[in-house]
Amino acid sequence: MRNGDKKLYESIRAYQEALVESKITGSSIAGVFRGANPLAISSISSTLIGDKEIRRDTIFPIWSMSKPITTVAMMILYDRGAYRLDDPVSKYIPYFANIKCRPNDPNSAPYRCENDLLIFHLLTHRSGYEYYGDQAGGGPDLRFPFSDLDDFCKHLACQPLPFEPGTQYVYGLNQAILGRLVEKLSGMEFYEFLKLEIFIPLGMDRTKFYITLEERQCLQPLYRKTSMSVGATVEKRIGVEYKIDDNNTGITSDFDELSYDEGSPLQYGGEGLVSTFDDYRKFCEMLLSSGMKSGHKLISLESFELMKTVVTPHSIRNGNFDNGFGFACSFFVLENTYLDGTGSPNGIFGWSGYHNTHFWVDQTNNIFGLFMTRTTPFTWEIQRQFRAAVYRELR
């Protein structure tokens, strides 16, 4: 932290303290950067039993913050002419040649979709392949032991879609399919492509789909908030039984959901990566520089602009309070600063992860922010309130 940014540091720190005091999160780390230069970084530890102090080598499951990385991988291949945005996915993954849609009448049988599923639909979450498992039931669950991404896609392609591809937005499993598409287009295993084309150039050597036995000591435990009363302390899910501490904090290291086993071919591009604060800030720094890092061009300016071009405007999102954010290629993009109410300028973009990792990039002010903790349930409010704490001092 530079002395000139003491107020910014204090604002961020006060917000982290409020989160801990309110038992919203456990330990957390947050920072704001101008390029590679930190304006303020704050790490705070909670007193929750079983929680860990966050260090430089602390590993976080980043869940959906994997998605922007997969999108960048697709843009690298796009720059090389490996595919067209309007290519049918079935051109490369034949399982998606005869996909079906669910009719409006629940008593009618699914019908063959009239629209082809295009690569652009996957990039923009307009394919219809939503999340299943506990959320919707009946569809493929990420915890099922598929043999590899090809096997996953084979099962997913049999799931009827809730609408014609390209006609609506629904958040879901698109980047997991794109991971397989990267393999087909590059002839490489998905992680090997990410490592060669993104992680090594950016120096992200702790961002992976697996955790070694030694590295598991660095994995941040999950603060799983629960409405269960003290005494009702044991829950069983996905074959794992764990005990919530007597003070009902819910700190656990037994609820990873994904195995992160070394050598696993199940490399989910939308959910499966782990990373560290220092690693992911390098990815954010590249985004702030429009696809450049230390003079190295990762993606073209055309592809960078494509990634953050809104396809689903904030004004047509159904069923949600309008917070001013539209959706691009696995990025939210602020379109109406007044509806957001944090002082963030229009054009900021970023994303978040299921266990409450959050980032945003602001090219207007040449800064980015990164917040990492490990807690459920997920809330967008942490992203919004963190930005408010930052822009309060930048104004």
N, C-alpha and C positions, 0 to 999 in steps of 0.2 A: 504494500500500500504506500502510495506517495503521500507526503504530508498535505499536499494541496487537495487531496481527496478524502480528508478525515471525515467530513460530514457525510459523504457517500458511504464510507465504511460504517459509520455509526448508524446510518439509516438501515443498511442491510442487516447489521448485527442486531438491531432492535427488533427487526421483523423475525429473524431466526429465533431470538429469545421468546418472542410472543408465541411462535409455533410450538416451542418446547413447553412453555408454561401452560399452554392450552391443551397439551397432549395431542396435538395434531400430527407432529412428527417427532422422531427421536433426533439423533445427531444429524447434522447437515453441513454441507459446504456450498458456498455461493460466491460468485465472482462476476465482475464487470470488466471488460477488456477493451482497449483501443488497439486493434491489431494484436500483436504479440505482447503488448504492454499492459500489465494489470493496473486498472484504476483503483480497484478495491477487491480484496479476497477475504472472506471470513469463514472460519470453520468453528462450529460450536458442538459441544458434547452434551448429551442429556444425562440425567441421573437415573434413567430407567434401568431396572435390573436386567442384565444381559445385553445391554446396548454396548457398542464399541465406539471408541474415539476414531474419527475419520482422519486418515493419514494420506500421504502422497500415493501409496500403493493400495489404498482401499479400492476394492472391486465392486461395481454396481451392476446388477442386471438392468440394462437400459430399455428393454422391451421395445416399445414403438419408436424410440429414437434410433432403432435399427433401420427404420423405413427410409429416412433421408439418405442414409449410406447406400442402401440398395438403389435408390433413385439415381444417385450420382454414378453408380456402376452402370446403370442403363444408359445414362447420358454419355459416358465414355464410349460405349459401344455404338451409340447413335452418331457420335462424332466420326466414328470410323466407317460409317455406312453399313453397319452390320444388319440393320433392319429399318423399316419405315414405321412411323407412328400408326399408320392405318393398316398395317399388316395384321391379318387374322392371327390370333395366338395359335390356332390349329396348324398353321403353316410350319410351326416349329415343335409344337406339342400336340400330336394328333388326337389325344383324348378329348380335346375341346372342340372337335369338329361337329358334333351333334348334340350340343347342349340344349337343355330344356328349361322352359319358364313355367312358373306356377300361375294358373289362371286366377282371375278375381273370385270366381266361384270355388270355394274350398272343396266342393263335392265333385268337381271336374278333375280329370286327369291332366297332368302336366303335358304341355305341347312343345314341339320343337320350336326354339326361338327363331324369330324372323331375322333378327340382327345377328351378324357375326360378332364374336367377342374379339375386340381389337386390343393391341398392345397399349394404345392410348387410354382405353378404359381401365386397364390395370394400374397404370401410372397415376390416374386421377380418382381412383376409388369409385368408378362408375360401372364396374363390371356386374355387381350384384352378389359377388361372393363375400357374404358377411361373416361375422364370427358366429360360431355355433357352440357346441358344448353346453355349458351351463346357461349361456345367454339365450339360445334359441332352441336347442335340442334338435336331434335328428340328423345333424350334419357331422362332418369330420371334426374331431377334437385334437388339438395340438398335442395333448398328452398321450394319444394313441401311439403305440409303437410301430409307426410306419418304417419301412426298411430304408427309404431315402426320399429325396424330393420328388423323384419320378413316381414313386408309389403314392406319395401324398397327393400329387396332381391327379393321378388316376382315380383316386377315391373322390377328390373334390369335384372333378368334372361330372360326376354322376349326380351331384346335388342340384335339384331344380332351382332356378333363380327367381327372386321375388319380382323382377321386372325385366323388360327387354334390355340387354346390354347397351350402355351409353345414354339411357334416358333419365336416370336418376343417380343420386349420390347415396352410397351406404358404406360406412367404414367397415373394413374387413381384411380378408386374407390375401389381398392383391399382391403384396410384396413377397409373400411366400411363394406365389406362382412365379413372380419375376425372378426369384432366385434360381429356379429351375430354368427359366428362359436364358439367364446369364450363362448357365452351364451349356445349354444347347448352342448359343451364339458364339461362345468363346472356345468351346471344347475343353474347358477346365472345370474342376470342382469349384463350386461357388466360393468357398472360403479362400481357396488358392488365388482366385481372380481378385477378390477384395484385398487380400494381402499384397499381391504384386502391384495392383493398379492404384490402391488408395492407402492402405495402412503403411506400407514401407515408404512411399514418397512423402507421407505426412508425418512419419515417425510415430505412428500409433501402434506400438508393439505390445500393448496390453489389451487391445480390442480384439476379441475372439469369440468363437462359438462354444468354447470349452474352458474348463478350469481344471488345472492339475491338482493333485492331492495337496501339494504344498501351498498352492494359491488359494485353496479353500479357506485357509486361515485368514486371508485378506478379504473374504467376501463379507460385505456389510450385512448384518442380520436384519430380518424384516420386522418392522413394528406393525403388527397387524391389529388394527383397532377392532373391537368387537363390542356388541351390545350384551353379550352374555354376562350374567352376574357372577360374582366370585363364588366359587363352589362348583359351578357348571363349567369346569375348566378343561375338558377334554373333547376334542372334535376329531373326526376321522374323515379324510378326503383324499382322493387319489392314492389310497393305500397307505397314507402316512397318518400316524397318530401323534399328536403333540399336545403338550400341556401348557396352558397359559399361566404365567406367573401369578402368585397369590395376590399381587397388587393389581392384577388385571391389566397390565400394560400390553400384553400380547407380543412381547419380544420373542422371536423364534428364529432358529436357523434351520428348521425342518419343514419349510414351506416354499421351496424354490419353484415348484410346479414344472419347470423344465429341468432336465437332469444336468445339462452342461458337461456331459461325459466326454472325455478325450477320445477323439477318433470317430465320433458319431457323424453319420452322413446326413442327419436331420438338421440342416442349417437354415433355419427359418429367417428369411430376409426381412420380415416384418416385425419379428419379436425376439429373435434368438441370441443377440449379441450381449456380451458383457464388456464393460469398459471402465476407465478411471476418469477422474476429473481432468487430469492433465492431458490424457489422450483425447477426450472429446472436445476440449477447448481448441485443439489443433484442427479438428474438423470444422468447428465454428469459425476459426480464423480464416480457413480456406474459403468458406462461404462469404464471409465479410469482404474478402478480396475478389469476389465474383469468379471463383474457381481457380484462383492462383494461390500458391504457397511457396514462399522463398524463391520467387522467380520461376517456379515450375507450374506450367499450365496443366491442371488436372482435366478440366473440361473447357470447351469453348464458351465465349460470351453468349453466343446464340443459345446453347444448351442451358447455360445458367439462367438466362431470362425465361426460357421455356419452363424450367422447373418451378419458377415462382409466379407464373402467369395464372391468375385465377380462372378456373373453369366452372366452379360452382359458387356463384356470388352469394354474399351474406344475405341478400334480400330474398332469396328463394329457398333458403333452408327451411324444411318443414318440421314442425313440432318442437322447435327449440327457441328459446329467447334469443333475439337478435343481438349478438355482442359485437357486431361490426366486422367479423372475420369471415372471409371467403376461403375456399379451399383450392389449392393448386396441386402439384404433384407431391403428395405427402408433406406439404407445408401448409400451415395456416398463413394467411396474409391479411393484415389489417387494412380494411377498406374505408372504415368510418371511425375516426379517432374519438368522436363524441359518444358513440355507443359503447366504446371500450372504457372510456372514463379514467384512464391511468396517466394521461399525458404522453403516451407513446404516439409517435407520428405514424401517419398512414404509410404503408409499405413495409413495415417490419414483418418478418416472417420467421417461422421456427416450428418446433413440434415438442411433444412431451411423451413420457413413457408411463406405463401402467403403475409402476412403483414410485411415481412422483419424481422422476427426473425431468427437467424442463430446460429449454433453451430458446432464445430468440436472437435475431440478427437485425440490426438497425443501421442501414447504410447511409441514412440521412445524417446521423450523428457519428458515424464511423465507430460504432461500438457493438459488442454482443454481450449477452448475459447468460450465465449457466448456473443452474441450481441442481444439486444432487442430494438426495436422501433416499431412504428405502422404507416406504410406508404404504399401506392400503387402508381404506379405499382411495382410489384415484380421485383427484379434484383439479379442475382447471383453475380454481381460485388461487392455488399456490403460484401458478404462472402469472396470473393477473396481479396479485398482491405484491409479488416480488418486483415486477415491472413498476408498479406504483411507488414502491420504496426507492427505486433507482431514479425514476424521472422526477420525483419530488425534489431531489437534490440537483438534478441537471438543469431544471428550469431556471 
